[in-house]
Amino acid sequence: MSPSLAPQPLLPSPRSLWQAPVAEVVGARAGHSLSGAWKLLLLGDGSPTRHLQLLTGAPVEVELIAMAPDSGKDPLTPDEVAELSPPLLRRQVWLACGGRTLGWAESWWNQAEAEAHLRDRSRPIWLSLTAGRTELFREVDGLGQVQAAWLERRFEHAGPFWSRHYRFFRQGRELTVIREVFSPELERWLGPATSTSPAALPPTRHDIS
């Protein structure tokens, strides 16, 4: 293993409770039960770290959990990861503002791309990729809810938790796949995520048991 890689083990990806159909997510037709503010956060193509800073008024603190080689073959891995060229690295972080943990994220990279773009492991990915003011395209591909005991402990909230995943492209080429999970603590600024209890939302045809 490269000496630049973090030695901590990767956390297991959280269990997916349900996922919206990809066509509905890409076509901006998913998330009917979401409030407007949460829909913008989860399905908009803006920077989530920028949104967190604007909401809280505090800078985003990135806590690196691990960055390690990954096969991309875990059944909970987004399908889009298969489009990345191996060998792959997976990076996991906590996102906090003002001492509150508001999100968790994991991303998959080609190893050479990771070494080129993630030299400062404590910086948000968006800042690393736009350091040279180069143009990027973000495509949101997934929306759903996930569950994990370790998320509940860190967020200090019961699940399930809203999750999304998306890709960054530069000049038509896929750079990375990123999955984010958000804490219900964000309701402090955004209001309730839905008018219906998340646990009562109906599963889709992509439901994962």
C-alpha positions in Angstrom: 0.0 0.0 0.0 1.2 3.5 -0.8 2.5 5.3 2.3 0.2 8.2 1.5 -2.9 6.2 2.1 -4.7 6.4 5.5 -4.2 3.2 7.5 -7.7 3.2 9.1 -10.2 0.6 7.8 -13.1 1.7 5.6 -16.5 1.7 7.2 -19.1 -0.6 5.6 -21.4 1.2 3.3 -24.7 1.9 5.0 -27.6 -0.5 4.1 -29.9 0.8 1.5 -33.6 0.8 2.4 -34.9 2.0 -0.9 -33.7 3.9 -4.0 -35.6 6.1 -6.5 -35.5 4.9 -10.1 -32.4 6.4 -11.8 -34.5 7.9 -14.7 -36.6 9.8 -12.2 -33.5 11.2 -10.4 -31.7 12.2 -13.6 -34.9 13.7 -15.0 -35.6 15.7 -11.8 -38.8 13.8 -11.2 -37.8 12.1 -7.9 -38.3 13.2 -4.4 -42.1 14.0 -4.5 -42.4 13.8 -0.7 -39.4 16.1 0.0 -39.8 19.7 1.0 -38.5 22.3 -1.4 -35.4 23.0 0.7 -34.4 19.3 1.0 -35.1 18.7 -2.6 -32.6 21.4 -3.6 -30.0 20.0 -1.2 -30.4 16.4 -2.4 -31.2 16.7 -6.1 -29.6 20.1 -7.0 -26.3 20.2 -8.7 -24.7 22.7 -6.3 -21.9 22.1 -3.9 -23.1 20.4 -0.7 -20.2 21.7 1.3 -21.0 25.3 0.1 -24.6 24.7 1.1 -23.6 23.5 4.6 -21.4 26.6 5.2 -24.2 28.9 4.0 -26.8 27.3 6.2 -24.7 27.2 9.4 -22.4 30.2 8.9 -19.5 28.0 9.9 -16.7 26.5 7.7 -17.0 22.9 6.8 -14.5 20.7 8.6 -13.5 17.5 6.8 -12.5 14.5 9.0 -10.8 11.8 7.0 -11.9 8.3 8.0 -10.0 6.3 5.5 -8.7 6.2 2.0 -7.9 2.7 0.8 -7.9 0.4 -2.3 -11.3 -0.8 -3.2 -12.6 -3.4 -5.7 -15.8 -1.5 -6.5 -17.6 -4.9 -6.3 -19.5 -4.5 -3.1 -23.3 -5.0 -3.8 -24.0 -1.6 -2.1 -21.6 0.3 -4.5 -23.4 2.6 -7.0 -23.6 1.1 -10.5 -21.8 4.1 -11.9 -18.5 3.1 -10.1 -18.1 0.4 -12.8 -17.4 3.2 -15.3 -14.2 4.2 -13.5 -10.9 2.8 -14.6 -9.2 0.5 -12.0 -7.3 0.3 -9.8 -9.8 2.1 -7.5 -9.5 4.0 -4.2 -12.4 4.7 -1.9 -12.3 7.7 0.4 -14.6 8.3 3.4 -15.1 11.4 5.5 -17.3 13.1 8.1 -18.5 16.6 7.3 -19.0 18.9 10.3 -19.8 22.6 10.9 -19.4 24.4 14.2 -18.8 21.1 16.0 -22.0 19.4 14.6 -21.6 16.4 12.3 -24.0 17.1 9.5 -22.9 14.5 6.8 -20.9 11.5 5.9 -19.5 10.9 2.4 -17.6 8.3 0.5 -16.2 8.6 -3.0 -14.6 6.2 -5.5 -11.6 7.3 -7.7 -9.2 5.9 -10.2 -6.0 5.7 -8.1 -4.0 8.1 -10.4 -6.9 10.6 -10.4 -7.0 10.5 -6.6 -3.3 11.2 -6.2 -3.6 14.1 -8.7 -6.7 15.8 -7.2 -6.7 14.9 -3.5 -3.3 16.0 -2.3 -4.8 17.8 0.7 -7.0 15.1 2.2 -8.6 17.6 4.7 -10.1 19.8 1.9 -13.6 19.3 0.6 -13.6 17.5 -2.8 -15.3 20.5 -4.5 -12.5 22.8 -3.5 -9.8 20.4 -4.6 -11.3 19.9 -8.0 -12.0 23.6 -8.7 -8.7 24.9 -7.3 -7.6 25.8 -10.9 -11.0 27.2 -11.7 -11.6 24.5 -14.2 -15.1 23.6 -15.4 -16.9 20.6 -13.8 -20.2 19.0 -14.5 -22.1 17.3 -11.7 -24.8 14.7 -12.5 -27.0 13.5 -9.6 -27.8 9.8 -10.3 -29.2 8.4 -7.0 -31.6 9.3 -4.2 -32.7 7.1 -1.4 -32.6 6.3 2.3 -30.0 4.3 4.2 -29.5 2.9 7.7 -26.5 2.1 9.8 -25.9 1.9 13.6 -22.6 3.8 13.3 -24.4 6.7 11.5 -26.9 6.9 14.3 -24.1 7.0 16.9 -22.2 9.8 15.1 -25.3 11.8 14.1 -26.9 11.3 17.5 -30.2 10.8 15.6 -32.2 7.7 14.7 -32.4 6.7 11.1 -33.2 6.2 8.4 -31.1 8.9 6.7 -31.5 10.6 3.3 -28.7 9.8 0.8 -27.7 10.6 -2.7 -24.9 9.8 -5.1 -23.6 11.7 -8.1 -20.7 11.9 -10.5 -18.3 14.6 -11.5 -17.3 15.0 -15.1 -14.6 17.1 -16.7 -14.6 17.4 -20.5 -17.0 14.6 -20.7 -14.8 12.2 -18.7 -16.0 10.7 -15.4 -13.7 11.7 -12.5 -15.4 10.3 -9.4 -18.6 8.9 -7.9 -19.6 10.4 -4.6 -22.2 9.2 -2.1 -23.4 11.5 0.7 -25.6 10.8 3.7 -27.1 13.8 5.6 -28.0 14.1 9.3 -31.5 15.0 10.4 -29.8 17.8 12.3 -30.1 19.8 9.1 -33.8 20.2 9.8 -32.7 22.9 12.3 -32.1 25.1 9.2 -34.1 23.5 6.4 -37.2 22.4 8.3 -38.7 18.9 8.1 -37.5 16.9 5.2 -40.9 15.5 4.3 -44.5 15.8 5.4 -44.6 12.1 5.9 -42.4 10.0 8.2 -39.4 8.7 6.2 -40.0 5.2 7.6 -43.5 5.2 6.1 -42.4 6.2 2.6 -43.4 3.5 0.1 -40.6 1.4 -1.5 -39.9 1.7 -5.2 -39.2 -1.1 -7.6 -35.6 -0.7 -6.7 -36.2 -1.6 -3.1 -33.3 -3.5 -1.5 -34.1 -6.0 1.1 
